[in-house]
Amino acid sequence: MAGTWSRVKIWTAGETLTAAALNAEFNKVLAESDPDGIDDASTNAAAQNAQSNPYSGGQVLATSLRTEIQQLRYQIALITGETYWYTAPDISLAGITSTVAELNLNDNMWASVTTSATPAVGTCAVQFVFKDAAGTTMATPVAGTFYLSELSTGLTVDTADTGIAVLTNGVVTIMDTGVAKYYKFVTTAAGLLGITITATADDYYIVFEHPTGKLVISTVCAVSGA
């Protein structure tokens, strides 16, 4: 990155440097040293794509204007969620129309669940505690849906060899009585849900469907054999 302007005069050996000539050179520098007179950092596609992480395990201080620009590009790409800083994001700030009440609702949304399971022959008693993003137990009821899976990934819905019933806390209602069963639940005001799994001997997982669309999977709930 340099100036985009040309010199006033190309000097040759033996010429006399006058005050007027010297002043003209410096006046040229002063007049052209504005944003239009400084060279760009995008001489080609690779140069335009160049980005630099300003915080890679710690603060990274730029040692040139070029690096400073590349660090700003990196931050812009992080904010937009795009690969490169110049790519239009999927949504603009103007397109975000959540109200204060809606944002507060998201702040109060449950984020995780802790599991306490008591295995037994043919059943497993499970207690769930719903917590917010800070890891604090919810102080308001939580409602949502869940299903039972025999995989720790939660990617399959268990078939009809299982049954779900409320053990102590909350309310559970079956949504689908077919082969694949889904349930609605409401916790207590303290964010507690207690259920009993009745099933053939196996390892089971309760898969909660979070309001954001992600799956929150419990730790293993084992049903013992005879």
Contacts in CASP RR format, 6 or more apart in sequence:
PFRMAT RR
TARGET T0000
AUTHOR 0000-0000-0000
METHOD contacts of the structure
MODEL  1
MAGTWSRVKIWTAGETLTAAALNAEFNKVLAESDPDGIDDASTNAAAQNA
QSNPYSGGQVLATSLRTEIQQLRYQIALITGETYWYTAPDISLAGITSTV
AELNLNDNMWASVTTSATPAVGTCAVQFVFKDAAGTTMATPVAGTFYLSE
LSTGLTVDTADTGIAVLTNGVVTIMDTGVAKYYKFVTTAAGLLGITITAT
ADDYYIVFEHPTGKLVISTVCAVSGA
1 38 0 8 1.000
1 39 0 8 1.000
1 40 0 8 1.000
1 41 0 8 1.000
1 64 0 8 1.000
1 65 0 8 1.000
1 66 0 8 1.000
2 38 0 8 1.000
2 39 0 8 1.000
3 32 0 8 1.000
3 33 0 8 1.000
3 37 0 8 1.000
3 38 0 8 1.000
3 39 0 8 1.000
4 32 0 8 1.000
4 36 0 8 1.000
4 37 0 8 1.000
4 38 0 8 1.000
4 39 0 8 1.000
5 28 0 8 1.000
5 32 0 8 1.000
5 37 0 8 1.000
7 25 0 8 1.000
7 28 0 8 1.000
8 21 0 8 1.000
8 24 0 8 1.000
8 25 0 8 1.000
8 28 0 8 1.000
9 21 0 8 1.000
9 24 0 8 1.000
9 25 0 8 1.000
11 17 0 8 1.000
41 47 0 8 1.000
41 48 0 8 1.000
41 50 0 8 1.000
41 65 0 8 1.000
41 66 0 8 1.000
41 69 0 8 1.000
41 70 0 8 1.000
42 48 0 8 1.000
48 86 0 8 1.000
49 84 0 8 1.000
50 70 0 8 1.000
50 73 0 8 1.000
51 70 0 8 1.000
51 71 0 8 1.000
51 73 0 8 1.000
51 74 0 8 1.000
51 77 0 8 1.000
51 84 0 8 1.000
51 85 0 8 1.000
52 60 0 8 1.000
52 62 0 8 1.000
52 67 0 8 1.000
52 70 0 8 1.000
52 71 0 8 1.000
52 73 0 8 1.000
52 74 0 8 1.000
53 60 0 8 1.000
53 71 0 8 1.000
53 74 0 8 1.000
54 60 0 8 1.000
54 62 0 8 1.000
54 71 0 8 1.000
54 74 0 8 1.000
54 75 0 8 1.000
60 71 0 8 1.000
62 68 0 8 1.000
62 71 0 8 1.000
72 85 0 8 1.000
73 84 0 8 1.000
73 85 0 8 1.000
74 85 0 8 1.000
76 85 0 8 1.000
77 83 0 8 1.000
77 84 0 8 1.000
77 85 0 8 1.000
77 87 0 8 1.000
80 87 0 8 1.000
80 88 0 8 1.000
80 89 0 8 1.000
81 89 0 8 1.000
82 88 0 8 1.000
82 89 0 8 1.000
98 106 0 8 1.000
108 132 0 8 1.000
108 140 0 8 1.000
109 132 0 8 1.000
109 133 0 8 1.000
109 211 0 8 1.000
109 212 0 8 1.000
110 130 0 8 1.000
110 131 0 8 1.000
110 132 0 8 1.000
110 138 0 8 1.000
110 142 0 8 1.000
110 191 0 8 1.000
110 210 0 8 1.000
111 131 0 8 1.000
111 132 0 8 1.000
111 133 0 8 1.000
111 135 0 8 1.000
112 130 0 8 1.000
112 131 0 8 1.000
112 135 0 8 1.000
112 216 0 8 1.000
113 128 0 8 1.000
113 129 0 8 1.000
113 130 0 8 1.000
113 131 0 8 1.000
113 208 0 8 1.000
113 216 0 8 1.000
113 218 0 8 1.000
114 128 0 8 1.000
114 129 0 8 1.000
114 131 0 8 1.000
115 126 0 8 1.000
115 127 0 8 1.000
115 128 0 8 1.000
115 206 0 8 1.000
115 218 0 8 1.000
115 219 0 8 1.000
115 221 0 8 1.000
116 126 0 8 1.000
116 127 0 8 1.000
116 128 0 8 1.000
116 129 0 8 1.000
117 124 0 8 1.000
117 125 0 8 1.000
117 126 0 8 1.000
117 127 0 8 1.000
117 219 0 8 1.000
117 220 0 8 1.000
117 221 0 8 1.000
117 222 0 8 1.000
118 124 0 8 1.000
118 125 0 8 1.000
118 126 0 8 1.000
119 221 0 8 1.000
119 222 0 8 1.000
119 223 0 8 1.000
119 224 0 8 1.000
120 223 0 8 1.000
120 224 0 8 1.000
121 224 0 8 1.000
121 225 0 8 1.000
121 226 0 8 1.000
122 198 0 8 1.000
122 199 0 8 1.000
122 200 0 8 1.000
122 201 0 8 1.000
122 223 0 8 1.000
122 224 0 8 1.000
122 225 0 8 1.000
122 226 0 8 1.000
123 196 0 8 1.000
123 197 0 8 1.000
123 198 0 8 1.000
123 199 0 8 1.000
123 223 0 8 1.000
124 196 0 8 1.000
124 197 0 8 1.000
124 199 0 8 1.000
124 204 0 8 1.000
124 221 0 8 1.000
124 222 0 8 1.000
124 223 0 8 1.000
125 167 0 8 1.000
125 194 0 8 1.000
125 195 0 8 1.000
125 196 0 8 1.000
126 167 0 8 1.000
126 194 0 8 1.000
126 195 0 8 1.000
126 196 0 8 1.000
126 197 0 8 1.000
126 206 0 8 1.000
126 218 0 8 1.000
126 221 0 8 1.000
127 167 0 8 1.000
127 168 0 8 1.000
127 169 0 8 1.000
127 192 0 8 1.000
127 193 0 8 1.000
127 194 0 8 1.000
128 187 0 8 1.000
128 192 0 8 1.000
128 193 0 8 1.000
128 194 0 8 1.000
128 195 0 8 1.000
128 206 0 8 1.000
128 218 0 8 1.000
129 137 0 8 1.000
129 191 0 8 1.000
129 192 0 8 1.000
130 137 0 8 1.000
130 138 0 8 1.000
130 142 0 8 1.000
130 187 0 8 1.000
130 191 0 8 1.000
130 192 0 8 1.000
130 193 0 8 1.000
131 137 0 8 1.000
131 138 0 8 1.000
132 138 0 8 1.000
137 190 0 8 1.000
137 191 0 8 1.000
138 187 0 8 1.000
138 190 0 8 1.000
138 191 0 8 1.000
139 189 0 8 1.000
139 190 0 8 1.000
139 191 0 8 1.000
140 189 0 8 1.000
140 191 0 8 1.000
141 186 0 8 1.000
141 187 0 8 1.000
141 188 0 8 1.000
141 189 0 8 1.000
141 191 0 8 1.000
142 186 0 8 1.000
142 187 0 8 1.000
142 191 0 8 1.000
142 193 0 8 1.000
143 184 0 8 1.000
143 185 0 8 1.000
143 186 0 8 1.000
143 187 0 8 1.000
144 184 0 8 1.000
144 185 0 8 1.000
144 186 0 8 1.000
144 208 0 8 1.000
144 209 0 8 1.000
144 211 0 8 1.000
145 175 0 8 1.000
145 182 0 8 1.000
145 183 0 8 1.000
145 184 0 8 1.000
145 185 0 8 1.000
145 208 0 8 1.000
145 209 0 8 1.000
146 182 0 8 1.000
146 183 0 8 1.000
146 185 0 8 1.000
146 206 0 8 1.000
146 207 0 8 1.000
146 208 0 8 1.000
146 209 0 8 1.000
147 157 0 8 1.000
147 158 0 8 1.000
147 180 0 8 1.000
147 181 0 8 1.000
147 182 0 8 1.000
147 183 0 8 1.000
147 206 0 8 1.000
147 207 0 8 1.000
147 209 0 8 1.000
148 157 0 8 1.000
148 158 0 8 1.000
148 162 0 8 1.000
148 163 0 8 1.000
148 164 0 8 1.000
148 181 0 8 1.000
148 197 0 8 1.000
148 199 0 8 1.000
148 204 0 8 1.000
148 205 0 8 1.000
148 206 0 8 1.000
148 207 0 8 1.000
149 155 0 8 1.000
149 156 0 8 1.000
149 157 0 8 1.000
149 158 0 8 1.000
149 204 0 8 1.000
149 205 0 8 1.000
149 206 0 8 1.000
149 207 0 8 1.000
149 217 0 8 1.000
150 156 0 8 1.000
150 158 0 8 1.000
150 202 0 8 1.000
150 203 0 8 1.000
150 204 0 8 1.000
150 205 0 8 1.000
151 205 0 8 1.000
152 203 0 8 1.000
152 205 0 8 1.000
152 217 0 8 1.000
152 220 0 8 1.000
153 217 0 8 1.000
154 205 0 8 1.000
154 207 0 8 1.000
154 215 0 8 1.000
154 217 0 8 1.000
157 180 0 8 1.000
157 181 0 8 1.000
157 182 0 8 1.000
158 180 0 8 1.000
158 181 0 8 1.000
158 199 0 8 1.000
158 204 0 8 1.000
159 179 0 8 1.000
159 180 0 8 1.000
160 178 0 8 1.000
160 179 0 8 1.000
160 181 0 8 1.000
161 199 0 8 1.000
161 200 0 8 1.000
162 181 0 8 1.000
162 197 0 8 1.000
162 198 0 8 1.000
162 199 0 8 1.000
162 200 0 8 1.000
162 204 0 8 1.000
163 181 0 8 1.000
163 197 0 8 1.000
163 198 0 8 1.000
163 199 0 8 1.000
164 172 0 8 1.000
164 174 0 8 1.000
164 181 0 8 1.000
164 183 0 8 1.000
164 195 0 8 1.000
164 196 0 8 1.000
164 197 0 8 1.000
164 198 0 8 1.000
165 172 0 8 1.000
165 195 0 8 1.000
165 196 0 8 1.000
165 198 0 8 1.000
166 172 0 8 1.000
166 194 0 8 1.000
166 195 0 8 1.000
166 196 0 8 1.000
167 194 0 8 1.000
167 195 0 8 1.000
167 196 0 8 1.000
168 192 0 8 1.000
168 194 0 8 1.000
169 187 0 8 1.000
169 188 0 8 1.000
169 191 0 8 1.000
169 192 0 8 1.000
169 193 0 8 1.000
169 194 0 8 1.000
170 185 0 8 1.000
170 186 0 8 1.000
170 187 0 8 1.000
170 188 0 8 1.000
170 192 0 8 1.000
170 193 0 8 1.000
170 194 0 8 1.000
171 185 0 8 1.000
171 186 0 8 1.000
172 183 0 8 1.000
172 184 0 8 1.000
172 185 0 8 1.000
172 193 0 8 1.000
172 195 0 8 1.000
173 183 0 8 1.000
173 184 0 8 1.000
173 185 0 8 1.000
174 181 0 8 1.000
174 182 0 8 1.000
174 183 0 8 1.000
174 184 0 8 1.000
175 181 0 8 1.000
175 182 0 8 1.000
175 183 0 8 1.000
175 184 0 8 1.000
176 182 0 8 1.000
185 193 0 8 1.000
187 193 0 8 1.000
195 206 0 8 1.000
197 204 0 8 1.000
197 221 0 8 1.000
197 223 0 8 1.000
198 223 0 8 1.000
199 223 0 8 1.000
200 223 0 8 1.000
201 223 0 8 1.000
201 224 0 8 1.000
201 225 0 8 1.000
201 226 0 8 1.000
202 222 0 8 1.000
202 223 0 8 1.000
203 220 0 8 1.000
203 221 0 8 1.000
203 222 0 8 1.000
203 223 0 8 1.000
204 220 0 8 1.000
204 221 0 8 1.000
204 222 0 8 1.000
204 223 0 8 1.000
205 217 0 8 1.000
205 218 0 8 1.000
205 219 0 8 1.000
205 220 0 8 1.000
205 221 0 8 1.000
206 217 0 8 1.000
206 218 0 8 1.000
206 221 0 8 1.000
207 215 0 8 1.000
207 216 0 8 1.000
207 217 0 8 1.000
207 218 0 8 1.000
208 215 0 8 1.000
208 216 0 8 1.000
208 217 0 8 1.000
208 218 0 8 1.000
209 215 0 8 1.000
209 216 0 8 1.000
210 216 0 8 1.000
END
